[in-house]
Every structure is written in C-alpha cells, then in structure tokens.
Amino acid sequence: MNYRSLGKSGLKVSAIGLGTNQFGGKVDAGLTKNIIHAALDIGINFIDTADVYQDGLSEEFIGRALAGRRQEALIATKVYYEVGEGPNDRGASRQHIMNGVEASLKRLKTDYIDLYQIHSWDEDTPLEETMRALNDLVHAGKVRYIGASNFSAWQLVWAIAIAKEMDWIEFVSIQPHYHMLERAIEQEMIPACISFEIGILPYFPLAGGFLTGKYRQDKPAPPGSRGESSEYVQRYMTPINYSKMAKLIAFADEHNRSMIDLAHAWLLAQPQISSVISGATSVEQVQANAAAVDWELSDEEAAAVNAILDG
C-alpha cells in the first residue's frame, strides 16, 4: 500500500481508503470485522464512515471490529444529517456537533476521532459557530483533524479564511463526489485545494459500479446488481457513456488491468488526492480496490485516458 499526506497535515493515509456506508445494512457485524481486518492486513488504514450510515450501525460495527486494533486505523466520521426528531438533531450548530461527537465516540468505542468532518453545508448556522466548535474539539483531544464533505469551493475557502483569521484549527480535507464521469470539481474545487493544500478524498470512485464495466449497452443489468434499480447508476447509462466505457475497457485490457484498477489509478493521478474512498461489501472487493495502487499512470497514459473522457 502507498501512503499520502492528508492535505498539508503530517498524517499519512492509505491511497485507497475503505468506505463503510453498507456496514450495518448489507454487511453484518461478522463480515464487517472480516473486511476491516483484511483492509488493515493489506495496509489500508483510512476508514470512512458517518453517524447516519445505517442509523449508526456502521460506526457501531466498526468500533466492535477494531477491538484490539484501534491504533492501526484512522477513523473518519461525519456529522450534520438528521439523527433524531428534535429541532437540534441535525445541522452544524455547536449543539449538534457536540452531541454528535459524543454519540460517535460511544458507538466507535474510542476516545478520539482521527478526522471529524462536517457532512454538508449548513445555511442555518453561522460558519464561525461551526468552526469554533470544531476547534474546541481538537483542543479537547476528542478530534485530531477536521474536514468537510460536499462543500462547494467558495464554502471551503470561506471556512479556511475564518479559521486563519481567528487562529483556529483549519480543515485539512474535503470529500467531494468525483470520478471519471463526474468531474465538476475540476473547475474550482481542485484549484482551491491546490492553493490551500487541502487533501481531496473522492467518494463513489466507481460510479456505483458503472465504472466496473459490468454494464453493457442494450443489455439488461446483471441480476442483483445496483443497476437494476439504482437511479444513481442508471443516470450514467447513456450512449455517450457506454461509448466511453468501451474505449476505457479496451485501454485497461491493453495494459492487462481491470476497469476497477483504471478508475482508481486515474483518480490517484489527479492533483491533491489524498485517499480514494472505496466502498466494499466483501473481502474480495477490498483486495481488488487495493490492487489499484500498483498502477501509477504515466503522463502519456493519463493523457490517453483523458482524451477518451473528453471525447
């Protein structure tokens, strides 16, 4: 496994991370333990979750699975979305953040969170309130680094500016939706992250499975696949994307690699990428995702792939 700095921090995260939004749902406690231990055994140290994944069961199962191996893992979790029926059970207010971190610590069975992230922008809470609460958590030792998810570039830069002005702890990372067919962040977010040395943690690297190459134009989705019912996957099922996929598959085949390898390798070749968050529901998927770090695209290979994507 290769390791990269998380933004401008000194923290080293595995180039391939483990996404856990299915832990507690499709993945039961026993399989969660097997997947996490397999990930740790092959050098994946970055585990990403959130308090709302499977109503908290993802965090709970991760906490159980890491018993005796906590020091090998870097746990990233998130706060923002609704976790109850009360008026303060969502958002990025000090109240919700403080309640959220305590609940996450309890479920994760740990006394600190390595990376605590605001899951989404909160237009109802002053950003100064959010940043002050996060700063206090770092100084209290409950959180070691802070980041954001699903912010726009201007929202991220505003948060950084406030932290700099107040001499508070700054964000070191951002989690955006980013893959070969979803490239909006290249316009403003990536340039901002380069300027402020923010680590990018892309999620959905395989577009819900579309970028694995298992879907074919004019053929039904494989039985049991997400493409049968997922609107997210189905939105990529266009003639243009199928044409691109045929060329990408051919490119991967020419290099004796899989589309899973290519999708990850392409992301890892982009500026400011710290770790690619790759979901897994089996040990075999973790191993397949991790294998992608062996392929570092040359400038010529990256240019060839981009020509396909831009075509």
PyMOL commands that set and color helices and strands:
alter all, ss='L'
color gray80, all
select helices_A, chain A and resi 29-41+53-65+70-72+94-108+127-139+153-166+184-186+189-196+207-212+226-228+231-234+239-254+259-268+283-294+299-310
alter helices_A, ss='H'
color red, helices_A
select strands_A, chain A and resi 3-5+12-14+16-19+46-48+74-79+113-118+143-149+171-175+199-200+276-279
alter strands_A, ss='S'
color yellow, strands_A
deselect
rebuild
show_as cartoon
